[in-house]
Amino acid sequence: MNGILFLIPAALGLGLIGLAGFFWAVRDGQFDDPEGAANRILIDEQDR
């Protein structure tokens, strides 16, 4: 019983930290161009 009283708040706290990190990444623009990096590797640059 004592373990549950520790584990439930710890799990909720870690979940909130993860959710806050996700919202921070979205607000910071980390997911603005998910296909750009994948397509950029296929573009052949002849400028060199």
PyMOL Python script that loads the backbone (N, CA, C, O; Angstrom):
from pymol import cmd

cmd.read_pdbstr("""\
ATOM      1  N   MET A   1       0.825  -1.202   0.000  1.00  0.00           N
ATOM      2  CA  MET A   1       0.000   0.000   0.000  1.00  0.00           C
ATOM      3  C   MET A   1       0.859   1.252   0.000  1.00  0.00           C
ATOM      4  O   MET A   1       0.528   2.236  -0.661  1.00  0.00           O
ATOM      5  N   ASN A   2       1.970   1.219   0.744  1.00  0.00           N
ATOM      6  CA  ASN A   2       2.849   2.388   0.786  1.00  0.00           C
ATOM      7  C   ASN A   2       3.509   2.645  -0.564  1.00  0.00           C
ATOM      8  O   ASN A   2       3.786   3.790  -0.920  1.00  0.00           O
ATOM      9  N   GLY A   3       3.758   1.570  -1.315  1.00  0.00           N
ATOM     10  CA  GLY A   3       4.357   1.731  -2.643  1.00  0.00           C
ATOM     11  C   GLY A   3       3.433   2.446  -3.609  1.00  0.00           C
ATOM     12  O   GLY A   3       3.874   3.266  -4.414  1.00  0.00           O
ATOM     13  N   ILE A   4       2.151   2.131  -3.524  1.00  0.00           N
ATOM     14  CA  ILE A   4       1.173   2.774  -4.411  1.00  0.00           C
ATOM     15  C   ILE A   4       1.082   4.263  -4.112  1.00  0.00           C
ATOM     16  O   ILE A   4       0.934   5.080  -5.021  1.00  0.00           O
ATOM     17  N   LEU A   5       1.171   4.612  -2.827  1.00  0.00           N
ATOM     18  CA  LEU A   5       1.092   6.025  -2.459  1.00  0.00           C
ATOM     19  C   LEU A   5       2.276   6.818  -2.999  1.00  0.00           C
ATOM     20  O   LEU A   5       2.186   8.037  -3.145  1.00  0.00           O
ATOM     21  N   PHE A   6       3.373   6.150  -3.294  1.00  0.00           N
ATOM     22  CA  PHE A   6       4.527   6.822  -3.890  1.00  0.00           C
ATOM     23  C   PHE A   6       4.493   6.748  -5.413  1.00  0.00           C
ATOM     24  O   PHE A   6       4.814   7.723  -6.093  1.00  0.00           O
ATOM     25  N   LEU A   7       4.103   5.588  -5.949  1.00  0.00           N
ATOM     26  CA  LEU A   7       4.204   5.373  -7.391  1.00  0.00           C
ATOM     27  C   LEU A   7       3.171   6.151  -8.201  1.00  0.00           C
ATOM     28  O   LEU A   7       3.483   6.621  -9.295  1.00  0.00           O
ATOM     29  N   ILE A   8       1.956   6.296  -7.695  1.00  0.00           N
ATOM     30  CA  ILE A   8       0.933   7.024  -8.453  1.00  0.00           C
ATOM     31  C   ILE A   8       1.305   8.493  -8.633  1.00  0.00           C
ATOM     32  O   ILE A   8       1.232   8.982  -9.761  1.00  0.00           O
ATOM     33  N   PRO A   9       1.701   9.229  -7.591  1.00  0.00           N
ATOM     34  CA  PRO A   9       2.122  10.616  -7.826  1.00  0.00           C
ATOM     35  C   PRO A   9       3.389  10.726  -8.675  1.00  0.00           C
ATOM     36  O   PRO A   9       3.545  11.670  -9.450  1.00  0.00           O
ATOM     37  N   ALA A  10       4.292   9.754  -8.523  1.00  0.00           N
ATOM     38  CA  ALA A  10       5.508   9.777  -9.347  1.00  0.00           C
ATOM     39  C   ALA A  10       5.156   9.582 -10.823  1.00  0.00           C
ATOM     40  O   ALA A  10       5.707  10.266 -11.685  1.00  0.00           O
ATOM     41  N   ALA A  11       4.247   8.659 -11.119  1.00  0.00           N
ATOM     42  CA  ALA A  11       3.834   8.430 -12.508  1.00  0.00           C
ATOM     43  C   ALA A  11       3.102   9.644 -13.075  1.00  0.00           C
ATOM     44  O   ALA A  11       3.331  10.031 -14.221  1.00  0.00           O
ATOM     45  N   LEU A  12       2.235  10.235 -12.285  1.00  0.00           N
ATOM     46  CA  LEU A  12       1.531  11.434 -12.747  1.00  0.00           C
ATOM     47  C   LEU A  12       2.505  12.591 -12.970  1.00  0.00           C
ATOM     48  O   LEU A  12       2.373  13.338 -13.940  1.00  0.00           O
ATOM     49  N   GLY A  13       3.463  12.735 -12.091  1.00  0.00           N
ATOM     50  CA  GLY A  13       4.459  13.801 -12.252  1.00  0.00           C
ATOM     51  C   GLY A  13       5.300  13.617 -13.509  1.00  0.00           C
ATOM     52  O   GLY A  13       5.542  14.574 -14.244  1.00  0.00           O
ATOM     53  N   LEU A  14       5.748  12.380 -13.757  1.00  0.00           N
ATOM     54  CA  LEU A  14       6.534  12.122 -14.968  1.00  0.00           C
ATOM     55  C   LEU A  14       5.697  12.326 -16.228  1.00  0.00           C
ATOM     56  O   LEU A  14       6.196  12.822 -17.238  1.00  0.00           O
ATOM     57  N   GLY A  15       4.423  11.941 -16.164  1.00  0.00           N
ATOM     58  CA  GLY A  15       3.542  12.172 -17.309  1.00  0.00           C
ATOM     59  C   GLY A  15       3.351  13.652 -17.589  1.00  0.00           C
ATOM     60  O   GLY A  15       3.345  14.069 -18.747  1.00  0.00           O
ATOM     61  N   LEU A  16       3.197  14.444 -16.544  1.00  0.00           N
ATOM     62  CA  LEU A  16       3.045  15.890 -16.728  1.00  0.00           C
ATOM     63  C   LEU A  16       4.326  16.523 -17.263  1.00  0.00           C
ATOM     64  O   LEU A  16       4.273  17.446 -18.075  1.00  0.00           O
ATOM     65  N   ILE A  17       5.475  16.027 -16.810  1.00  0.00           N
ATOM     66  CA  ILE A  17       6.747  16.536 -17.334  1.00  0.00           C
ATOM     67  C   ILE A  17       6.876  16.213 -18.827  1.00  0.00           C
ATOM     68  O   ILE A  17       7.309  17.057 -19.612  1.00  0.00           O
ATOM     69  N   GLY A  18       6.501  15.001 -19.212  1.00  0.00           N
ATOM     70  CA  GLY A  18       6.534  14.628 -20.630  1.00  0.00           C
ATOM     71  C   GLY A  18       5.571  15.441 -21.466  1.00  0.00           C
ATOM     72  O   GLY A  18       5.903  15.856 -22.576  1.00  0.00           O
ATOM     73  N   LEU A  19       4.373  15.674 -20.939  1.00  0.00           N
ATOM     74  CA  LEU A  19       3.387  16.480 -21.656  1.00  0.00           C
ATOM     75  C   LEU A  19       3.849  17.925 -21.797  1.00  0.00           C
ATOM     76  O   LEU A  19       3.664  18.536 -22.849  1.00  0.00           O
ATOM     77  N   ALA A  20       4.446  18.469 -20.751  1.00  0.00           N
ATOM     78  CA  ALA A  20       4.974  19.832 -20.821  1.00  0.00           C
ATOM     79  C   ALA A  20       6.112  19.917 -21.837  1.00  0.00           C
ATOM     80  O   ALA A  20       6.218  20.901 -22.570  1.00  0.00           O
ATOM     81  N   GLY A  21       6.961  18.891 -21.882  1.00  0.00           N
ATOM     82  CA  GLY A  21       8.038  18.869 -22.868  1.00  0.00           C
ATOM     83  C   GLY A  21       7.518  18.795 -24.294  1.00  0.00           C
ATOM     84  O   GLY A  21       8.071  19.420 -25.198  1.00  0.00           O
ATOM     85  N   PHE A  22       6.461  18.034 -24.490  1.00  0.00           N
ATOM     86  CA  PHE A  22       5.858  17.949 -25.826  1.00  0.00           C
ATOM     87  C   PHE A  22       5.276  19.284 -26.250  1.00  0.00           C
ATOM     88  O   PHE A  22       5.501  19.729 -27.375  1.00  0.00           O
ATOM     89  N   PHE A  23       4.525  19.932 -25.358  1.00  0.00           N
ATOM     90  CA  PHE A  23       3.947  21.227 -25.695  1.00  0.00           C
ATOM     91  C   PHE A  23       5.032  22.284 -25.923  1.00  0.00           C
ATOM     92  O   PHE A  23       4.870  23.164 -26.769  1.00  0.00           O
ATOM     93  N   TRP A  24       6.125  22.202 -25.182  1.00  0.00           N
ATOM     94  CA  TRP A  24       7.244  23.124 -25.381  1.00  0.00           C
ATOM     95  C   TRP A  24       7.856  22.921 -26.768  1.00  0.00           C
ATOM     96  O   TRP A  24       8.179  23.889 -27.456  1.00  0.00           O
ATOM     97  N   ALA A  25       8.014  21.651 -27.176  1.00  0.00           N
ATOM     98  CA  ALA A  25       8.588  21.361 -28.491  1.00  0.00           C
ATOM     99  C   ALA A  25       7.670  21.833 -29.613  1.00  0.00           C
ATOM    100  O   ALA A  25       8.147  22.348 -30.624  1.00  0.00           O
ATOM    101  N   VAL A  26       6.365  21.663 -29.447  1.00  0.00           N
ATOM    102  CA  VAL A  26       5.418  22.132 -30.463  1.00  0.00           C
ATOM    103  C   VAL A  26       5.457  23.650 -30.552  1.00  0.00           C
ATOM    104  O   VAL A  26       5.474  24.206 -31.651  1.00  0.00           O
ATOM    105  N   ARG A  27       5.472  24.327 -29.408  1.00  0.00           N
ATOM    106  CA  ARG A  27       5.494  25.788 -29.406  1.00  0.00           C
ATOM    107  C   ARG A  27       6.808  26.324 -29.965  1.00  0.00           C
ATOM    108  O   ARG A  27       6.838  27.402 -30.557  1.00  0.00           O
ATOM    109  N   ASP A  28       7.890  25.578 -29.779  1.00  0.00           N
ATOM    110  CA  ASP A  28       9.207  26.011 -30.230  1.00  0.00           C
ATOM    111  C   ASP A  28       9.433  25.732 -31.715  1.00  0.00           C
ATOM    112  O   ASP A  28      10.443  26.161 -32.274  1.00  0.00           O
ATOM    113  N   GLY A  29       8.505  25.020 -32.362  1.00  0.00           N
ATOM    114  CA  GLY A  29       8.604  24.795 -33.799  1.00  0.00           C
ATOM    115  C   GLY A  29       9.356  23.539 -34.193  1.00  0.00           C
ATOM    116  O   GLY A  29       9.843  23.458 -35.320  1.00  0.00           O
ATOM    117  N   GLN A  30       9.470  22.568 -33.321  1.00  0.00           N
ATOM    118  CA  GLN A  30      10.207  21.348 -33.641  1.00  0.00           C
ATOM    119  C   GLN A  30       9.501  20.477 -34.670  1.00  0.00           C
ATOM    120  O   GLN A  30      10.148  19.678 -35.346  1.00  0.00           O
ATOM    121  N   PHE A  31       8.192  20.616 -34.799  1.00  0.00           N
ATOM    122  CA  PHE A  31       7.424  19.758 -35.684  1.00  0.00           C
ATOM    123  C   PHE A  31       6.841  20.525 -36.862  1.00  0.00           C
ATOM    124  O   PHE A  31       5.858  20.074 -37.450  1.00  0.00           O
ATOM    125  N   ASP A  32       7.411  21.663 -37.224  1.00  0.00           N
ATOM    126  CA  ASP A  32       6.866  22.472 -38.302  1.00  0.00           C
ATOM    127  C   ASP A  32       7.064  21.841 -39.677  1.00  0.00           C
ATOM    128  O   ASP A  32       6.185  21.947 -40.531  1.00  0.00           O
ATOM    129  N   ASP A  33       8.192  21.191 -39.904  1.00  0.00           N
ATOM    130  CA  ASP A  33       8.508  20.640 -41.225  1.00  0.00           C
ATOM    131  C   ASP A  33       8.992  19.199 -41.086  1.00  0.00           C
ATOM    132  O   ASP A  33      10.187  18.940 -41.230  1.00  0.00           O
ATOM    133  N   PRO A  34       8.089  18.256 -40.809  1.00  0.00           N
ATOM    134  CA  PRO A  34       8.538  16.883 -40.591  1.00  0.00           C
ATOM    135  C   PRO A  34       9.019  16.193 -41.873  1.00  0.00           C
ATOM    136  O   PRO A  34       9.823  15.264 -41.797  1.00  0.00           O
ATOM    137  N   GLU A  35       8.554  16.620 -43.032  1.00  0.00           N
ATOM    138  CA  GLU A  35       8.956  15.963 -44.276  1.00  0.00           C
ATOM    139  C   GLU A  35      10.145  16.642 -44.937  1.00  0.00           C
ATOM    140  O   GLU A  35      10.747  16.069 -45.845  1.00  0.00           O
ATOM    141  N   GLY A  36      10.494  17.831 -44.511  1.00  0.00           N
ATOM    142  CA  GLY A  36      11.579  18.564 -45.153  1.00  0.00           C
ATOM    143  C   GLY A  36      12.922  17.887 -45.034  1.00  0.00           C
ATOM    144  O   GLY A  36      13.670  17.817 -46.010  1.00  0.00           O
ATOM    145  N   ALA A  37      13.239  17.391 -43.861  1.00  0.00           N
ATOM    146  CA  ALA A  37      14.530  16.723 -43.674  1.00  0.00           C
ATOM    147  C   ALA A  37      14.584  15.414 -44.451  1.00  0.00           C
ATOM    148  O   ALA A  37      15.640  15.043 -44.965  1.00  0.00           O
ATOM    149  N   ALA A  38      13.471  14.720 -44.541  1.00  0.00           N
ATOM    150  CA  ALA A  38      13.444  13.467 -45.286  1.00  0.00           C
ATOM    151  C   ALA A  38      13.594  13.721 -46.783  1.00  0.00           C
ATOM    152  O   ALA A  38      14.235  12.934 -47.480  1.00  0.00           O
ATOM    153  N   ASN A  39      13.016  14.798 -47.283  1.00  0.00           N
ATOM    154  CA  ASN A  39      13.119  15.101 -48.708  1.00  0.00           C
ATOM    155  C   ASN A  39      14.427  15.785 -49.054  1.00  0.00           C
ATOM    156  O   ASN A  39      14.893  15.687 -50.189  1.00  0.00           O
ATOM    157  N   ARG A  40      15.027  16.473 -48.097  1.00  0.00           N
ATOM    158  CA  ARG A  40      16.270  17.196 -48.354  1.00  0.00           C
ATOM    159  C   ARG A  40      17.414  16.262 -48.706  1.00  0.00           C
ATOM    160  O   ARG A  40      18.325  16.651 -49.437  1.00  0.00           O
ATOM    161  N   ILE A  41      17.383  15.029 -48.196  1.00  0.00           N
ATOM    162  CA  ILE A  41      18.455  14.093 -48.495  1.00  0.00           C
ATOM    163  C   ILE A  41      18.389  13.610 -49.953  1.00  0.00           C
ATOM    164  O   ILE A  41      19.388  13.143 -50.500  1.00  0.00           O
ATOM    165  N   LEU A  42      17.215  13.725 -50.574  1.00  0.00           N
ATOM    166  CA  LEU A  42      17.044  13.273 -51.947  1.00  0.00           C
ATOM    167  C   LEU A  42      17.411  14.339 -52.977  1.00  0.00           C
ATOM    168  O   LEU A  42      17.557  14.030 -54.159  1.00  0.00           O
ATOM    169  N   ILE A  43      17.560  15.583 -52.544  1.00  0.00           N
ATOM    170  CA  ILE A  43      17.845  16.670 -53.469  1.00  0.00           C
ATOM    171  C   ILE A  43      19.350  16.656 -53.797  1.00  0.00           C
ATOM    172  O   ILE A  43      20.197  16.678 -52.904  1.00  0.00           O
ATOM    173  N   ASP A  44      19.646  16.619 -55.068  1.00  0.00           N
ATOM    174  CA  ASP A  44      21.034  16.596 -55.514  1.00  0.00           C
ATOM    175  C   ASP A  44      21.512  18.013 -55.750  1.00  0.00           C
ATOM    176  O   ASP A  44      21.027  18.695 -56.653  1.00  0.00           O
ATOM    177  N   GLU A  45      22.461  18.461 -54.943  1.00  0.00           N
ATOM    178  CA  GLU A  45      22.978  19.821 -55.067  1.00  0.00           C
ATOM    179  C   GLU A  45      24.157  19.839 -56.037  1.00  0.00           C
ATOM    180  O   GLU A  45      25.163  19.169 -55.806  1.00  0.00           O
ATOM    181  N   GLN A  46      24.035  20.601 -57.112  1.00  0.00           N
ATOM    182  CA  GLN A  46      25.081  20.689 -58.126  1.00  0.00           C
ATOM    183  C   GLN A  46      25.936  21.937 -57.953  1.00  0.00           C
ATOM    184  O   GLN A  46      26.768  22.233 -58.811  1.00  0.00           O
ATOM    185  N   ASP A  47      25.750  22.675 -56.861  1.00  0.00           N
ATOM    186  CA  ASP A  47      26.460  23.940 -56.686  1.00  0.00           C
ATOM    187  C   ASP A  47      27.931  23.762 -56.371  1.00  0.00           C
ATOM    188  O   ASP A  47      28.675  24.734 -56.505  1.00  0.00           O
ATOM    189  N   ARG A  48      28.392  22.639 -55.978  1.00  0.00           N
ATOM    190  CA  ARG A  48      29.775  22.447 -55.541  1.00  0.00           C
ATOM    191  C   ARG A  48      30.694  22.283 -56.646  1.00  0.00           C
ATOM    192  O   ARG A  48      31.894  22.113 -56.431  1.00  0.00           O
TER     193      ARG A  48
END
""", "prot")
cmd.dss("prot")
cmd.show_as("cartoon", "prot")
cmd.util.cbc("prot")
cmd.orient("prot")
